[in-house]
Amino acid sequence: MEAFLGKVSSTPTRKGERGRLIFAMDATASRQPMWDRASQIQGEMFTETAALGGLEIQLVFYRGFGEFMASPWLRDEKTFLRLMTSVTCMAGETQLGKVLRHTINETKKKKVNALVFVGDCMEEDVDRLGGLAGQMGLLGVPAFVFHEGSDPIAAYAFKQVAHLSNGAYCGFDSSSAHMLKDLLGAVAVFAAGGRLALEDMARERGGEVLKIAHQVGSKGT
């Protein structure tokens, strides 16, 4: 971990500005068991990257009956962690389309370098999601989609979103929270320093980080 943090701290931001990362989560009821186990790991990862001063992070989540929330852009790691650990899951349908539209709108205001999405299921029209993901690709905003579990419908949709946005897809389960931590770190490096920084980290770390580096498209990097 110390080597990774050193890598992030030495990675130059784009054009002298902080990288901007949207971190979006499915907070519907099916996510609760994994959420309880992984939220602290996710929070610690982003606490450490935010503390290095290279990122602005916006927390986005959906849950319940059409509830969709987006935090302000945050530089303070304690505020981000407090927001993240305060979220509880509620039954409801998926709203990934809202996440993608929100990301498009945000980057039209000021460049967003990457979207992270963590979810486990999908109940939306894949063609509509693909159209939004394609818009993100044209705007140079890759989606890094981390799929909990093995639902085949979700896997297909998530892979399409990642591919069309020039991003990356990776699956994980309750036994691989440590892998998720490494992957989130890799996305943080990408948001702060771009494709070349991610490739440097992938050569050093290998494994799943190398896999997502190979998936990432060259647009916007």
Secondary structure as UniProt FT lines:
FT   HELIX           2..9
FT   HELIX           14..16
FT   STRAND          19..26
FT   HELIX           29..31
FT   HELIX           32..51
FT   TURN            52..53
FT   STRAND          55..63
FT   TURN            64..66
FT   STRAND          67..70
FT   HELIX           77..86
FT   HELIX           96..109
FT   STRAND          114..119
FT   HELIX           126..139
FT   STRAND          143..148
FT   HELIX           152..164
FT   TURN            165..166
FT   STRAND          168..172
FT   TURN            174..175
FT   HELIX           177..193
FT   HELIX           195..205
FT   HELIX           207..215
FT   TURN            219..220
//
